[in-house]
Amino acid sequence: MRDVMTNVESVLQAVFDRLPSVFPEFGWKARRGGGWVATARHHTKAVCGARPSRVVCLSPAGFYVFGQGATHWLAYLAGGAFPRGPGWREAVDELARRALLVPVAPRPAAPAVRDVRGERAVLGRLLQGSLKLSKLYPGKALAYLQGRGITDETMSRREVGYVSSVEEWLDVSRVQPHQLEDVTGWPERAGVWNDRVVGAWRGIDRSLRALWGRSLSAGPKYLVCGTRPALFGHDRWLGGRPSPEELVVVEGVLNVLELESQGVRNVCALGGTHLSSTTMDDLVTHGVRRLHVVFDGDVGGDDGLMRLWEQRVPDGLYLSACLALDGNPTRLDVSLP
């Protein structure tokens, strides 16, 4: 029992030492001669029925009102009556918390609310900036794309640009670095976007959702910033026009551009090797009845093929899948719309 009382005494002493921050509603200030005197007129009038100059704290146990008597801090916390039993322990704990003797667990951070309009506005500026840079530096990017058989018409239709360096990209796009905080997936090392072919990734409603970037030198092969839809290229044939019943799905964004340059229109890309049942359900609702999936003939493509056969295939959808054995899905004999 003595240990408990010693603990309470230490809590009360800490409260006395930090009184202005423990009970700020009184407006405590140091009193000449020692202790504290209240200054908050509205609070002392409502709680004590006295002017603030008549409310003092001269000892750790509580405050004193001239002409009325003393009130223990535990009683003050309990609403007037001295607490007993569990209420006493709760009041002591609250005093210790207010006196910063007990670490206060931080409140869980509220989930960040993503600014969709802000993100799309920044993406739009970055896209226009990349198109401007593609005209300033036409050589390298153009040679790479033409080497893959991508026509100028496809580049224009798919809004393909170029990024020489992130610094120049932001300057031309009139985007400040802090505005990139609105963009999902923007990397901490922004320099990985240097020397890349860049293009628009749009939703079914044709709104700009993300940007894709294909490296022409060092760094990750593909990058995506923004909130990308499940498929790339579906805006061309799902956006208010009759949908083809037959669809070819490949891995890479540039594979779509290559096939479109060859005249194939019913083609989309996953930007990887994961095709979910949910995406297949969406395709069925848009009229797709035959789905041909072609993955690259490498380890990643093989793994993706194995995962695909574990997915649930919606009723009414015929699914076929294969690997491009020469590593190039654009050489397959795909159907035209």
N, C-alpha and C positions, 0 to 999 in steps of 0.2 A: 504493500500500500504506500509505503514511503517513497518507493521508486516512481509510482504513478504520480504522486503529488509533486515530486521533484520535477517530473516531466512537464506537468501543467504549469508550474512556476516558471520554468524556462520558456514555455510558450508565451505566457503573459508578459514576461520581461521583453521578449522579442516584439510583441505587439506594442508595448510602451515605447520601445526604441524607434519603431517604424510607424507610429500612430497616424501621421498625416496620410500615408498610403494605405494603411489597413482599414481605416474608417474615414475616407475622404469626405463623406457627407456632412461631417461636423465642421469642416474647414479649419482643422487644428493648426495653431501656430505656437511657437515656443513662448512660454510665459515667463515674465521677469520674476526671478526668484526660483525658477525650476518648474518642471511639468509643462502642461499644455493648456491652452484656452481656446474655446470654440469661437468661430467667426461667422458661421453660416446661420443667419437669422431665421430663415424660413424653416430649416430643419430643427433647430433647437426650440422654436416656438411650437412646431407641430408635435414633436416627440416629448419635450420636457416642459413645455408651457412656460419657458423663461427666455430672457434675453441671452444671446450667446456669451456675453461677458460673465454671466453667472454660472456657466457650464465649464468645468475644469477637469483635467485628469492629472492627479498629483501622485498616483501610485499605479503599478501595473495592473491591479485587480479590476479597475473599472473607472467610470467617471462620476463626478460629484456635482450636484446642482445646489447652490446656496439656497437655504430655506426649505429644501425638500429632502435631501439625503443622497446616498450613493446607489449606483446601479452597477452590478457586476457585468463584465463583458459577456459572460456566458448567458446571463439572463437577457441582456440586450439582444443577442443573436436569436434567442428562443422566443422573443416577442414580449418579454416582461417577466415571466416566471422562471425561476432558476430550474434548469433542466435536470431530470433524473434518468437513471437507467441508460438505455441506448441513446436517448436524446443528448445526455451529457457527453458521451463519447463523440457523437457527431458534431456537437458544438466545439469541443476541443480540437477536433480534426479541422474544422472550418477555420478556427483561429490560426492554427499552424499553417494552413494553406495560404491564408491572407498574409501571414508574416513571412511567407516564402521559406518556411522550414520544411515543407513537403513539395517536391517537384510536381508541377502541374502538367498533366499529359496534354500535349498540343492537340487542338481540335483537328479532326481529319480535314484535309484540304478539300474544298468543294471541287467537284469535277469541272474541268475547264470547259467553257462553252465556246465551241469553235465558231469563228466568224466566217460563215460560208461566203457571204457577199464580199467580204474583204479578201478572202483567199482567191476567189475567182477574178477580182479586179487586179490583184497583183499578178496572177498567172497571165491575164490578158496583156498586161504591159510587158511582161517577160517574153511572151510569144512574139509580140510586135518587134521587140528589141532584137530577138534572134533572127527575124526575117530581114531586118535592116543590116545586121552583121553579115548575113549570107550574101548580101550584095556588095559589102565592103571586102569580103574575103571569099570570092567565088571559087577559087581554084581547088583547094584541098577537098572541101566537102563535096563539091560538084563532081570531082573526079572519082571519089569514093562511091557516091550514089550511082553515077552512070556506069561505073564498073560492075555494079550489082544488077544492072539492067533496069534501073528505075528511071522512068521517063520524066521530062520536065513537067508534063501535064499532071502526072501523079504527085510530084513534089509540090506543085502549086495547090492542087486540090486538097492534099493532106497537110498543107501549111508547114512545110519542112524548112527549118532555118538552121542557123549555125551559131555556136558560142566559141569565140576565140579565147576569152578569159572572163572570169566572173566579174572582175572590176569593170571591164569595158561593157559587159552585158548590162550590169546594173545602171551604169552611167547612161547608156543609150536608151534603156528602158525607163529611165527616170524613176527608179525604185530605190528607196533608202534601205540600208541593211536591216533596220529594226522592223520594216514592213514584212520581211521574210518570216517573222515569228508567226504570221497568220497562215503560212503555207505548211500543210501537213507533209512530213517527210523531208523537209529541207535539211541537208546534212550539216553537222557542225563544221566540217572541213569543206567549205563551199568550193574550194579550188578543184574538187573532183569533177566539177562541171566544165572545167577548161577543155577546149578542143573537142567539142562534141557536136554531132548532128542532133538537132532538137526539133520536136514536132508536137502538135496538139493531140490530146487524148480527150475526145468529147463524149458526152452522154447521148442517150437516145434522142433527147430533146435538143441536141446540137449545142448545148451549153458546154463551155470549156470546164473540164473537171480536173485535168492534170496535164503535165508536160512529161514527155519521155525524152531521154537523151542516150545516144549511142556513141561510145568513145571511139575516137580515131587514133588514139595513142595509148597513154597509160591510164590506170585507174580501173574501176569496175566497168564491165562491158556495158551494162545497161543501168540507167538511173531513172527513177520516177519521182516526181514531187507533185503534191496535190492529192486529191481523193479520187483515185482511179476507179472507173467502173470495172466490172468483171471481165469485159471483153473490149478489145480495141477494134474499131472498124464497123461496129454494128450500127453506128449512127447513120451510115450511108444507106442501109437497106431496111432499117426498122423505123426510121423517122418519118412516118406519115406516108409511106409508099407500100405497095404490096410486097410482102415478104416472100423470099424464095422458100420452097419446101425443102430444099437441099442446101446444106451449109458445110463448108470446109473450115475447120479450126486448126490453126498452126500455133507454134510457140511464139515466135518473135514478131515484133512490130514491123520490122523491115521486110519480113517474109510476106506480109500483107501487101506492102508497097510493091514488091517484086511481082506478085501474082496479079495485082491490079494493073500493073504495067503490061502484063501479058494478055489482058482482057478478061481476067477472072474477076467477077464482081461479088460472088457470094462467098466471101472469105473473111474470117476474123482471127484475132490473135489473143492468146491468154496472157502474154507477157510472162510466161513460165510454163509449168506442166501440171497445174492443178485445175481440173474442171470439176466443179461441185455439182451435186444433184440439184441444188437450188438454181444454179445457172441453167441447167438443162430444163428444169421446169419452166423458167422464164422463156426459153427459146420455144418450147412447145406452145405456150400461150400466144406467141407471135407467129405461129403457123409453121414452124420448122418440123418436118417429119423424118428427115434423113440427115444424120449428123456424121460427118467423116472427120475424125481426129487424126492429125499427122504430127508426130513428135520427131525431133531430131534423132538421128541414129547414134546416140552416145549414151553414156551411163545415166545422165539426167533424164533423157527421153525414155530409156528403158524403165527406170523407176516410176516415172509418171504414167507409163502405160500400165504397170502393175497396179498402181493406186486407182487408176480410172476404172478398172474392172471390179474394184471393190465398192464403187459408188452405186447408188440406186438409180436405175434408168427409168424415167417416167413412162407410163403407158402411152402408146401411140407414137413413140420415138424409136426409130431404127438407128442403132449406134454401131459404127465400124471404126476401128482404130488400127494404126500401123506405125511403123518406124520408117523414116526416110533412110534407106540403107546407105546411100552415098552421102548422108549428112545434109542434103539439100532438099527440103520439102517442096521447093518451087519447081522441081523437075518431074513431079508426079503428074499423072494424067487426071487432072481434076475436072469436074463437070462445069460447064458454063450455065449461067442462068437462062 
